[in-house]
Amino acid sequence: MAEEAASAPAADAGTEAPPPGKMTMVAGVDDSDHSFYALQWALQHFFPPAPQPQQYRLVVVTAKPSAASAVGLAGPGAADVLPYVEADLKKTALRVIDKAKSLCALVSDAVFEAVEGDARNVLCEAVERHHAEMLVVGSHGYGAIKRAVLGSVSDYCAHHAHCTVMIVKKPKQHQH
């Protein structure tokens, strides 16, 4: 498998394996409240505040769909729209990463990646590339029909990622 030194931190030049004694956790985020809830939950439960040592190296990954797949159209006029869609997708990915960075300010060893592709594949590939022991994802709480139509990222990762997968569910807001 080709090494992707560009996404590795400078200290790890040439390898993306964590330092000895440190495990790697990949957290998948998108621009939903559910994914940021999952990231905050993981931070609370697995990343103690200093001076306690942090057992995990954190890799926060967001998937950026390609403009063509996001638009899902072809024919006359499609090419005119793609640059605008691409710019918007880039902005969204940057906003997601910036928000994740601010949430992870107290994590001593964190890497942030925006990777083009379908979230299901991007997250499973990140687990492999970083030799992660755990993947944390949020759950949108879709019903069976919506999940069948859209395809659940958390379901896919639970079956295909080669590590423990933690699906963090945001508590339902009870309305009275």
N, CA, C and O of each residue as an XYZ file, in Angstrom:
704
protein
N       0.842     -1.175      0.000
C       0.000      0.000      0.000
C       0.888      1.240      0.000
O       1.855      1.302      0.760
N       0.581      2.218     -0.830
C       1.387      3.428     -0.918
C       1.260      4.246      0.359
O       0.177      4.357      0.933
N       2.360      4.807      0.790
C       2.318      5.643      1.988
C       1.934      7.049      1.594
O       2.339      7.536      0.539
N       1.158      7.702      2.430
C       0.716      9.061      2.138
C       1.363      9.997      3.137
O       0.739     10.415      4.113
N       2.621     10.322      2.884
C       3.373     11.151      3.817
C       2.772     12.545      3.950
O       2.951     13.198      4.978
N       2.067     13.004      2.931
C       1.511     14.356      2.964
C       0.532     14.539      4.115
O       0.446     15.626      4.687
N      -0.202     13.492      4.459
C      -1.197     13.637      5.520
C      -0.626     13.272      6.901
O      -1.299     13.430      7.920
N       0.616     12.784      6.921
C       1.221     12.411      8.195
C       1.831     13.641      8.857
O       2.335     14.529      8.169
N       1.789     13.700     10.188
C       2.450     14.816     10.861
C       3.957     14.722     10.657
O       4.492     13.629     10.469
N       4.631     15.844     10.692
C       6.064     15.898     10.414
C       6.863     14.977     11.339
O       7.864     14.394     10.923
N       6.423     14.848     12.584
C       7.151     14.033     13.550
C       7.163     12.552     13.174
O       8.055     11.812     13.588
N       6.187     12.126     12.401
C       6.087     10.715     12.033
C       6.627     10.456     10.631
O       6.208      9.494      9.989
N       7.528     11.271     10.147
C       7.970     11.198      8.756
C       8.145      9.758      8.291
O       8.934      9.002      8.857
N       7.394      9.387      7.245
C       7.547      8.081      6.629
C       6.600      7.014      7.127
O       6.423      6.002      6.447
N       5.983      7.191      8.283
C       5.058      6.177      8.777
C       3.882      6.840      9.471
O       4.001      7.946      9.999
N       2.760      6.162      9.464
C       1.595      6.725     10.144
C       1.212      5.874     11.347
O       0.125      6.037     11.901
N       2.091      4.971     11.752
C       1.835      4.168     12.943
C       2.022      5.062     14.161
O       2.876      5.947     14.154
N       1.233      4.838     15.202
C       1.359      5.675     16.399
C       2.657      5.387     17.140
O       3.283      4.349     16.924
N       3.066      6.312     18.020
C       4.265      6.049     18.827
C       4.042      4.792     19.678
O       2.897      4.438     19.964
N       5.116      4.120     20.084
C       4.969      2.908     20.897
C       4.137      3.193     22.149
O       4.314      4.218     22.807
N       3.229      2.272     22.463
C       2.408      2.423     23.653
C       1.191      3.312     23.456
O       0.381      3.461     24.370
N       1.054      3.898     22.288
C      -0.092      4.769     22.036
C      -0.981      4.126     20.980
O      -0.502      3.686     19.935
N      -2.260      4.077     21.259
C      -3.209      3.524     20.296
C      -3.792      4.663     19.468
O      -3.745      5.823     19.874
N      -4.339      4.324     18.307
C      -4.914      5.344     17.435
C      -6.419      5.189     17.368
O      -6.948      4.087     17.225
N      -7.096      6.326     17.474
C      -8.544      6.387     17.329
C      -8.836      7.296     16.132
O      -8.343      8.422     16.058
N      -9.641      6.790     15.201
C     -10.113      7.609     14.092
C     -11.524      8.067     14.434
O     -12.359      7.262     14.848
N     -11.790      9.352     14.264
C     -13.132      9.884     14.481
C     -13.615     10.482     13.171
O     -12.962     11.354     12.597
N     -14.761     10.008     12.703
C     -15.334     10.525     11.462
C     -16.271     11.682     11.769
O     -17.154     11.559     12.618
N     -16.084     12.813     11.078
C     -16.970     13.957     11.279
C     -17.492     14.461      9.938
O     -16.833     14.351      8.904
N     -18.698     15.017      9.995
C     -19.241     15.731      8.846
C     -19.874     16.997      9.405
O     -19.607     17.357     10.551
N     -20.698     17.674      8.633
C     -21.233     18.940      9.141
C     -22.534     18.763      9.921
O     -23.364     19.672      9.953
N     -22.716     17.603     10.549
C     -23.934     17.357     11.326
C     -23.663     17.468     12.823
O     -22.545     17.239     13.286
N     -24.704     17.823     13.567
C     -24.604     17.860     15.030
C     -24.264     16.482     15.576
O     -23.548     16.363     16.570
N     -24.782     15.432     14.923
C     -24.569     14.063     15.398
C     -23.082     13.705     15.404
O     -22.596     13.074     16.342
N     -22.370     14.106     14.363
C     -20.954     13.737     14.304
C     -20.139     14.518     15.333
O     -19.203     13.976     15.921
N     -20.489     15.791     15.556
C     -19.747     16.562     16.550
C     -20.086     16.114     17.968
O     -19.241     16.183     18.861
N     -21.303     15.659     18.174
C     -21.670     15.083     19.472
C     -20.786     13.850     19.732
O     -20.266     13.669     20.833
N     -20.628     13.011     18.703
C     -19.806     11.796     18.836
C     -18.357     12.155     19.139
O     -17.722     11.519     19.981
N     -17.831     13.170     18.458
C     -16.451     13.598     18.708
C     -16.304     14.111     20.139
O     -15.348     13.754     20.828
N     -17.236     14.941     20.591
C     -17.175     15.456     21.964
C     -17.283     14.325     22.984
O     -16.605     14.342     24.011
N     -18.134     13.347     22.698
C     -18.297     12.199     23.586
C     -16.970     11.443     23.701
O     -16.543     11.082     24.797
N     -16.330     11.212     22.562
C     -15.044     10.503     22.558
C     -13.990     11.292     23.331
O     -13.205     10.715     24.083
N     -13.974     12.608     23.145
C     -13.004     13.440     23.856
C     -13.213     13.351     25.367
O     -12.253     13.235     26.128
N     -14.473     13.405     25.792
C     -14.785     13.325     27.232
C     -14.373     11.988     27.836
O     -13.883     11.934     28.964
N     -14.571     10.914     27.083
C     -14.365      9.573     27.630
C     -12.967      8.996     27.431
O     -12.558      8.104     28.175
N     -12.228      9.494     26.435
C     -10.938      8.872     26.111
C      -9.738      9.810     26.180
O      -8.598      9.358     26.070
N      -9.976     11.106     26.361
C      -8.867     12.061     26.361
C      -8.889     12.894     27.642
O      -9.467     13.980     27.677
N      -8.246     12.368     28.701
C      -8.249     13.090     29.970
C      -7.472     14.400     29.836
O      -6.543     14.495     29.034
N      -7.857     15.414     30.627
C      -7.127     16.680     30.563
C      -5.713     16.523     31.119
O      -5.450     15.641     31.936
N      -4.804     17.393     30.662
C      -3.427     17.386     31.165
C      -3.484     17.623     32.675
O      -4.408     18.294     33.134
N      -2.562     17.116     33.453
C      -1.302     16.478     33.060
C      -1.404     14.966     32.871
O      -0.386     14.307     32.658
N      -2.618     14.401     32.945
C      -2.743     12.950     32.751
C      -2.342     12.586     31.325
O      -2.691     13.302     30.386
N      -1.609     11.477     31.146
C      -1.202     11.087     29.791
C      -2.397     10.609     28.970
O      -3.301      9.953     29.487
N      -2.384     10.947     27.698
C      -3.449     10.515     26.792
C      -2.972      9.252     26.074
O      -1.917      9.234     25.440
N      -3.789      8.191     26.196
C      -3.426      6.896     25.617
C      -3.543      6.883     24.103
O      -2.885      6.091     23.428
N      -4.389      7.771     23.566
C      -4.711      7.698     22.149
C      -4.120      8.833     21.344
O      -3.983      9.963     21.813
N      -3.777      8.492     20.121
C      -3.491      9.475     19.091
C      -4.819      9.612     18.347
O      -5.429      8.603     17.993
N      -5.270     10.824     18.109
C      -6.566     11.054     17.486
C      -6.397     11.476     16.036
O      -5.645     12.402     15.731
N      -7.104     10.786     15.142
C      -7.129     11.166     13.734
C      -8.570     11.520     13.396
O      -9.444     10.653     13.383
N      -8.814     12.801     13.124
C     -10.154     13.263     12.788
C     -10.242     13.350     11.266
O      -9.438     14.024     10.621
N     -11.233     12.656     10.705
C     -11.348     12.557      9.248
C     -12.731     13.022      8.804
O     -13.751     12.630      9.371
N     -12.739     13.866      7.777
C     -14.008     14.206      7.137
C     -13.904     13.835      5.667
O     -12.851     13.991      5.049
N     -14.993     13.349      5.117
C     -15.027     12.968      3.709
C     -15.609     14.131      2.909
O     -16.626     14.715      3.284
N     -14.951     14.451      1.811
C     -15.457     15.492      0.924
C     -15.933     14.818     -0.359
O     -15.119     14.305     -1.127
N     -17.250     14.814     -0.598
C     -17.728     14.191     -1.836
C     -17.177     14.930     -3.046
O     -16.880     16.122     -2.967
N     -17.041     14.230     -4.160
C     -16.633     14.922     -5.381
C     -17.825     15.736     -5.863
O     -18.975     15.386     -5.599
N     -17.541     16.831     -6.575
C     -18.618     17.696     -7.063
C     -19.570     16.922     -7.967
O     -20.786     17.100     -7.896
N     -19.008     16.055     -8.825
C     -19.848     15.299     -9.760
C     -20.818     14.386     -9.017
O     -21.983     14.276     -9.397
N     -20.335     13.726     -7.952
C     -21.232     12.829     -7.217
C     -22.255     13.628     -6.409
O     -23.387     13.179     -6.225
N     -21.866     14.803     -5.928
C     -22.793     15.620     -5.144
C     -23.910     16.183     -6.018
O     -25.066     16.255     -5.600
N     -23.548     16.582     -7.237
C     -24.543     17.144     -8.151
C     -25.396     16.026     -8.736
O     -26.614     16.159     -8.858
N     -24.739     14.915     -9.100
C     -25.458     13.755     -9.615
C     -26.207     14.026    -10.896
O     -27.258     13.437    -11.148
N     -25.666     14.919    -11.709
C     -26.339     15.185    -12.978
C     -25.316     15.269    -14.088
O     -24.132     15.514    -13.857
N     -25.795     15.061    -15.283
C     -24.926     15.155    -16.452
C     -25.704     15.883    -17.541
O     -26.888     16.185    -17.394
N     -25.018     16.148    -18.614
C     -25.710     16.816    -19.713
C     -25.394     18.296    -19.756
O     -24.527     18.779    -19.028
N     -26.116     19.027    -20.628
C     -25.820     20.444    -20.809
C     -26.013     21.215    -19.509
O     -26.991     21.009    -18.791
N     -25.089     22.087    -19.223
C     -25.201     22.910    -18.023
C     -24.507     22.342    -16.808
O     -24.161     23.091    -15.895
N     -24.290     21.030    -16.769
C     -23.683     20.409    -15.587
C     -22.280     20.945    -15.340
O     -21.900     21.227    -14.204
N     -21.513     21.083    -16.429
C     -20.132     21.550    -16.291
C     -20.082     22.970    -15.729
O     -19.117     23.330    -15.054
N     -21.100     23.775    -15.996
C     -21.131     25.149    -15.481
C     -21.314     25.184    -13.969
O     -20.829     26.097    -13.300
N     -22.003     24.205    -13.441
C     -22.338     24.181    -12.014
C     -21.200     23.600    -11.179
O     -21.003     24.021    -10.039
N     -20.450     22.644    -11.718
C     -19.461     21.896    -10.941
C     -18.435     22.754    -10.192
O     -18.152     22.462     -9.030
N     -17.864     23.806    -10.808
C     -16.880     24.597    -10.050
C     -17.469     25.234     -8.789
O     -16.787     25.344     -7.769
N     -18.734     25.652     -8.861
C     -19.380     26.265     -7.697
C     -19.644     25.227     -6.618
O     -19.462     25.488     -5.428
N     -20.075     24.052     -7.046
C     -20.334     22.971     -6.096
C     -19.018     22.557     -5.432
O     -18.965     22.356     -4.219
N     -17.967     22.434     -6.228
C     -16.646     22.056     -5.715
C     -16.169     23.062     -4.661
O     -15.684     22.668     -3.600
N     -16.306     24.343     -4.951
C     -15.886     25.389     -4.014
C     -16.679     25.289     -2.713
O     -16.127     25.444     -1.623
N     -17.977     25.028     -2.841
C     -18.836     24.922     -1.664
C     -18.462     23.694     -0.819
O     -18.429     23.774      0.409
N     -18.184     22.572     -1.470
C     -17.794     21.353     -0.755
C     -16.467     21.557     -0.016
O     -16.291     21.078      1.104
N     -15.526     22.280     -0.664
C     -14.240     22.577     -0.028
C     -14.450     23.429      1.211
O     -13.853     23.181      2.258
N     -15.317     24.451      1.079
C     -15.610     25.345      2.211
C     -16.212     24.563      3.375
O     -15.848     24.771      4.532
N     -17.134     23.666      3.052
C     -17.774     22.856      4.094
C     -16.731     21.989      4.793
O     -16.710     21.918      6.022
N     -15.863     21.329      4.022
C     -14.829     20.463      4.607
C     -13.898     21.268      5.517
O     -13.544     20.809      6.603
N     -13.502     22.469      5.077
C     -12.628     23.316      5.891
C     -13.329     23.749      7.177
O     -12.720     23.782      8.246
N     -14.621     24.082      7.061
C     -15.390     24.499      8.233
C     -15.483     23.336      9.242
O     -15.341     23.539     10.448
N     -15.721     22.125      8.732
C     -15.811     20.937      9.598
C     -14.472     20.704     10.311
O     -14.447     20.456     11.517
N     -13.380     20.783      9.579
C     -12.053     20.567     10.170
C     -11.732     21.661     11.195
O     -11.196     21.365     12.263
N     -12.055     22.918     10.879
C     -11.800     24.018     11.830
C     -12.569     23.806     13.130
O     -12.032     24.013     14.218
N     -13.829     23.393     13.010
C     -14.646     23.154     14.205
C     -14.059     21.992     15.012
O     -13.992     22.053     16.239
N     -13.637     20.937     14.313
C     -13.033     19.784     14.992
C     -11.746     20.196     15.701
O     -11.495     19.771     16.828
N     -10.929     21.025     15.044
C      -9.671     21.477     15.656
C      -9.947     22.248     16.940
O      -9.238     22.079     17.932
N     -10.971     23.091     16.926
C     -11.265     23.874     18.128
C     -11.759     22.964     19.261
O     -11.436     23.196     20.426
N     -12.538     21.932     18.922
C     -13.003     20.986     19.949
C     -11.843     20.168     20.525
O     -11.865     19.781     21.694
N     -10.839     19.913     19.696
C      -9.729     19.030     20.076
C      -8.507     19.798     20.570
O      -7.404     19.252     20.599
N      -8.692     21.051     20.956
C      -7.564     21.901     21.353
C      -6.705     21.287     22.454
O      -5.500     21.532     22.503
N      -7.307     20.491     23.339
C      -6.552     19.928     24.456
C      -5.985     18.538     24.182
O      -5.369     17.932     25.059
N      -6.193     18.036     22.968
C      -5.642     16.720     22.606
C      -4.181     16.911     22.228
O      -3.858     17.716     21.354
N      -3.297     16.165     22.892
C      -1.859     16.371     22.688
C      -1.346     15.819     21.357
O      -0.329     16.291     20.848
N      -2.023     14.842     20.796
C      -1.544     14.202     19.561
C      -2.737     14.007     18.625
O      -3.436     12.996     18.698
N      -2.962     14.984     17.748
C      -4.128     14.920     16.855
C      -3.736     15.293     15.431
O      -2.891     16.157     15.199
N      -4.380     14.613     14.487
C      -4.180     14.844     13.057
C      -5.565     15.082     12.464
O      -6.540     14.460     12.887
N      -5.652     15.980     11.487
C      -6.935     16.294     10.860
C      -6.808     16.118      9.355
O      -5.867     16.616      8.738
N      -7.776     15.397      8.765
C      -7.729     15.116      7.329
C      -9.088     15.341      6.680
O     -10.127     14.973      7.228
N      -9.056     15.955      5.501
C     -10.242     16.036      4.644
C      -9.884     15.218      3.409
O      -8.969     15.571      2.665
N     -10.604     14.133      3.197
C     -10.262     13.198      2.118
C     -11.429     13.101      1.146
O     -12.570     12.890      1.557
N     -11.143     13.255     -0.143
C     -12.221     13.174     -1.127
C     -12.682     11.736     -1.287
O     -11.873     10.813     -1.383
N     -14.000     11.564     -1.315
C     -14.567     10.241     -1.537
C     -15.813     10.028     -0.698
O     -16.236     10.904      0.056
N     -16.384      8.855     -0.843
C     -17.561      8.466     -0.075
C     -17.142      8.208      1.367
O     -16.131      7.549      1.609
N     -17.905      8.719      2.322
C     -17.546      8.626      3.739
C     -17.295      7.189      4.185
O     -16.403      6.943      4.996
N     -18.068      6.242      3.667
C     -17.902      4.842      4.073
C     -16.486      4.362      3.769
O     -15.812      3.793      4.627
N     -16.049      4.601      2.535
C     -14.713      4.156      2.120
C     -13.618      4.978      2.783
O     -12.603      4.434      3.217
N     -13.827      6.287      2.861
C     -12.821      7.177      3.441
C     -12.504      6.763      4.874
O     -11.337      6.710      5.261
N     -13.539      6.469      5.666
C     -13.318      6.113      7.069
C     -12.650      4.745      7.212
O     -11.731      4.584      8.014
N     -13.107      3.765      6.441
C     -12.491      2.431      6.515
C     -11.030      2.474      6.058
O     -10.179      1.790      6.626
N     -10.742      3.279      5.032
C      -9.358      3.408      4.551
C      -8.486      4.131      5.582
O      -7.313      3.795      5.745
N      -9.054      5.119      6.277
C      -8.294      5.833      7.315
C      -7.922      4.885      8.454
O      -6.820      4.967      8.998
N      -8.837      3.989      8.815
C      -8.557      2.990      9.858
C      -7.353      2.150      9.456
O      -6.458      1.908     10.266
N      -7.334      1.704      8.196
C      -6.215      0.880      7.701
C      -4.909      1.677      7.674
O      -3.873      1.214      8.152
N      -4.979      2.868      7.112
C      -3.789      3.689      6.905
C      -3.124      4.078      8.224
O      -1.898      4.157      8.310
N      -3.942      4.320      9.249
C      -3.409      4.765     10.537
C      -3.300      3.633     11.558
O      -2.941      3.875     12.710
N      -3.605      2.399     11.146
C      -3.531      1.237     12.047
C      -4.348      1.499     13.321
O      -3.872      1.273     14.433
N      -5.567      1.973     13.141
C      -6.397      2.371     14.275
C      -6.989      1.178     15.007
O      -7.346      0.166     14.405
N      -7.082      1.327     16.325
C      -7.738      0.320     17.157
C      -9.229      0.596     17.278
O     -10.015     -0.305     17.572
N      -9.615      1.858     17.046
C     -11.012      2.231     17.245
C     -11.433      3.300     16.241
O     -10.668      4.202     15.900
N     -12.694      3.166     15.775
C     -13.314      4.172     14.913
C     -14.548      4.676     15.643
O     -15.366      3.882     16.107
N     -14.685      5.990     15.747
C     -15.841      6.592     16.394
C     -16.632      7.362     15.346
O     -16.091      8.219     14.647
N     -17.920      7.046     15.246
C     -18.805      7.752     14.313
C     -20.108      8.084     15.031
O     -20.481      7.431     16.005
N     -20.782      9.097     14.540
C     -22.089      9.445     15.082
C     -23.167      8.692     14.331
O     -22.918      8.094     13.284
N     -24.361      8.729     14.879
C     -25.509      8.101     14.228
C     -26.558      9.177     13.989
O     -26.934      9.910     14.904
N     -27.024      9.261     12.749
C     -28.031     10.273     12.418
C     -29.412      9.902     12.945
O     -30.310     10.743     12.976
N     -29.584      8.665     13.354
C     -30.877      8.246     13.885
C     -31.950      8.108     12.817
O     -33.136      8.300     13.083
N     -31.520      7.771     11.603
C     -32.483      7.566     10.524
C     -33.337      6.337     10.790
O     -32.899      5.397     11.453
N     -34.543      6.350     10.276
C     -35.388      5.166     10.316
C     -34.914      4.173      9.272
O     -34.022      4.475      8.480
N     -35.511      2.987      9.270
C     -35.074      1.901      8.379
C     -35.158      2.282      6.903
O     -34.263      1.942      6.129
N     -36.218      2.981      6.503
C     -36.384      3.304      5.079
C     -35.340      4.322      4.638
O     -34.682      4.133      3.615
N     -35.186      5.389      5.395
C     -34.206      6.418      5.040
C     -32.794      5.825      5.043
O     -31.973      6.164      4.190
N     -32.512      4.934      6.007
C     -31.197      4.297      6.092
C     -30.962      3.414      4.869
O     -29.853      3.366      4.335
N     -32.015      2.712      4.425
C     -31.892      1.835      3.255
C     -31.646      2.647      1.990
O     -30.876      2.232      1.124
N     -32.297      3.804      1.881
C     -32.142      4.642      0.684
C     -30.793      5.357      0.681
O     -30.080      5.344     -0.323
N     -30.447      5.980      1.807
C     -29.220      6.768      1.877
C     -27.986      5.911      2.135
O     -26.875      6.284      1.756
N     -28.177      4.778      2.771
C     -27.035      3.948      3.146
C     -26.395      4.524      4.389
O     -25.903      5.652      4.361
N     -26.389      3.783      5.469
C     -25.856      4.277      6.729
C     -24.342      4.109      6.778
O     -23.820      3.005      6.619
N     -23.646      5.223      7.002
C     -22.188      5.175      7.125
C     -21.805      4.334      8.344
O     -20.881      3.523      8.279
N     -22.528      4.534      9.468
C     -22.181      3.789     10.676
C     -22.408      2.285     10.502
O     -21.604      1.477     10.966
N     -23.515      1.905      9.826
C     -23.765      0.475      9.559
C     -22.634     -0.111      8.720
O     -22.106     -1.180      9.026
N     -22.273      0.600      7.667
C     -21.230      0.121      6.760
C     -19.915     -0.063      7.524
O     -19.270     -1.106      7.422
N     -19.528      0.959      8.288
C     -18.262      0.901      9.024
C     -18.265     -0.216     10.068
O     -17.249     -0.877     10.285
N     -19.412     -0.417     10.710
C     -19.498     -1.479     11.715
C     -19.196     -2.838     11.099
O     -18.648     -3.715     11.766
N     -19.550     -3.016      9.828
C     -19.332     -4.303      9.169
C     -18.010     -4.403      8.416
O     -17.511     -5.507      8.196
N     -17.432     -3.266      8.018
C     -16.265     -3.324      7.142
C     -14.958     -2.798      7.730
O     -13.887     -3.156      7.239
N     -15.013     -1.964      8.761
C     -13.769     -1.448      9.339
C     -13.084     -2.548     10.142
O     -13.737     -3.298     10.868
N     -11.768     -2.638     10.006
C     -11.009     -3.684     10.699
C     -10.550     -3.194     12.066
O      -9.358     -3.194     12.369
N     -11.504     -2.781     12.880
C     -11.213     -2.357     14.245
C     -12.539     -2.277     14.999
O     -13.602     -2.514     14.425
N     -12.469     -1.945     16.271
C     -13.676     -1.728     17.055
C     -14.351     -0.463     16.538
O     -13.687      0.548     16.312
N     -15.660     -0.515     16.352
C     -16.399      0.659     15.882
C     -17.378      1.087     16.969
O     -18.225      0.307     17.404
N     -17.249      2.321     17.392
C     -18.152      2.866     18.391
C     -19.105      3.834     17.705
O     -18.681      4.846     17.147
N     -20.399      3.515     17.752
C     -21.418      4.371     17.159
C     -22.062      5.143     18.306
O     -22.761      4.570     19.142
N     -21.817      6.440     18.334
C     -22.311      7.279     19.426
C     -23.636      7.899     19.004
O     -23.723      8.592     17.990
N     -24.653      7.639     19.793
C     -25.986      8.175     19.479
C     -26.274      9.380     20.348
O     -26.063      9.355     21.561
N     -26.752     10.423     19.721
C     -27.147     11.630     20.441
C     -28.477     11.340     21.131
O     -29.401     10.832     20.496
N     -28.589     11.659     22.434
C     -29.863     11.383     23.119
C     -31.014     12.125     22.453
O     -30.863     13.260     22.002
N     -32.171     11.461     22.401
C     -33.336     12.104     21.810
C     -33.816     13.225     22.715
O     -33.786     13.113     23.941
N     -34.258     14.303     22.092
C     -34.817     15.426     22.862
C     -36.287     15.112     23.095
O     -37.054     14.994     22.140
N     -36.681     14.978     24.338
C     -38.082     14.673     24.649
C     -38.898     15.951     24.605
O     -38.543     16.953     25.225
N     -39.996     15.903     23.863
C     -40.858     17.074     23.761
C     -42.109     16.830     24.590
O     -42.718     15.762     24.529
N     -42.474     17.833     25.358
C     -43.665     17.713     26.208
C     -44.758     18.591     25.691
O     -45.844     18.630     26.270
